[in-house]
Amino acid sequence: MKLIASHRRWFVVAAAAIGLGCGLASIVAATFGVFVGPLRREFGWSQSDTFSALLAVTFTAALLAPVVGSFVDRFGARRVVLIGFLAEVVIFASFRWQGPELWSFYLRYFLLAILTLGTTHVAFARVITLWFEDRRGFALGLALAGVGLGGFVWPIFSQTMIESFGWRDAYLFIAGAIAAIAMPVMWSWLIDKPQASTVKTDAGIADTVALAGVSLREATHAPLFWLMLATFFLIGLVVQSVTFHIVPLLTLRGFSPMVAAATQSALFVAVTGGRLITGWLMDRFFAPRVALVFLLAPIAGIALLGLGGDPRLAVLAAVLVGLAVGAEVDVLAYLTGRYFGPRHFSRIYGSCYGIYSLSGGVGPVLVSMVVERGGGYPAALALLAAVLAGCCLLLLRFPSFPTELRRT
């Protein structure tokens, strides 16, 4: 039978990386904190009211990610991704006409969650899983590193556009950039799966592409599934809270908005490195232990953020936290494929990713409440570090990978 050219799958990886760099997960995390200041100054919103918009994204994502996953499993990733990017461009452009009504701000994020979930890991991780058996960890690391690259570019780009043209037109420039970069690449390079029953590995061995694994219903009957949900929800709660709050925290301490945005960009540079290193290590070592090691860095980073206003410490802290942001979704996708198989990957991973996304709304809002009710950022950071230490203990409970999965 015809073998798939080995080089083609690396174009698929590149497409996934670019897509994730421009997709919902990257664009919201990288730009939300940058726009918080201008929006609050113009409309007089409180910090907790503004950050509550994230709940519209994360609760909706938690509910709909398995549904989007089923669409991806049934219709293929390419269609779902292209529709998602078209919606993302339109909705981001609509922020140009945002008024003082909080409900319309929430509505836009609600629509982002409904219509653009196809631009997240739910679609792209399945594509990589189907194209790769050998070197899957490294391929996932390369693809998911796109979130880090996007997170590096978008804060600086957004802040530059805000300072040059105002926050309203900055949203239009973001929408235009997504349309110019992401959509042509998705159309040309994103291929759902190999078009033959065998795939050429780097070792020159033909592996049969047989879909093995369990259904979502079967997965939910396993205690391991719930352990994964709990562990990565808590990890996401911590690292995403820091990601979304680092710009407001630093500006509160007297940093200029551009310096704060550049610090957030440094965090996402570390995301890129974290995902590449994590992917390489997971092909060689037990993935939960790899994740545990990477959680030690953000504990130190959170402690550094609590020390004070030295810009060098802030950048170092951002880099240490970014390593964990780079590891968590990478590891979650890898574990889903290894524990439950690719047959219903998008449904199962969509459920896990949805709960992880939920943590990205709950965590930042909880931190805002702690800050506004007198605890300040030092108290919030101490709580986040304690939660992350507990996650290290949970990772020790993960079992070995199954040696064989049922095939269809």
Order of alpha helices (4+ residues) and beta strands (2+ residues): beta-alpha-alpha-alpha-alpha-alpha-alpha-alpha-alpha-alpha-beta-beta-alpha-alpha-alpha-alpha-alpha-alpha-alpha
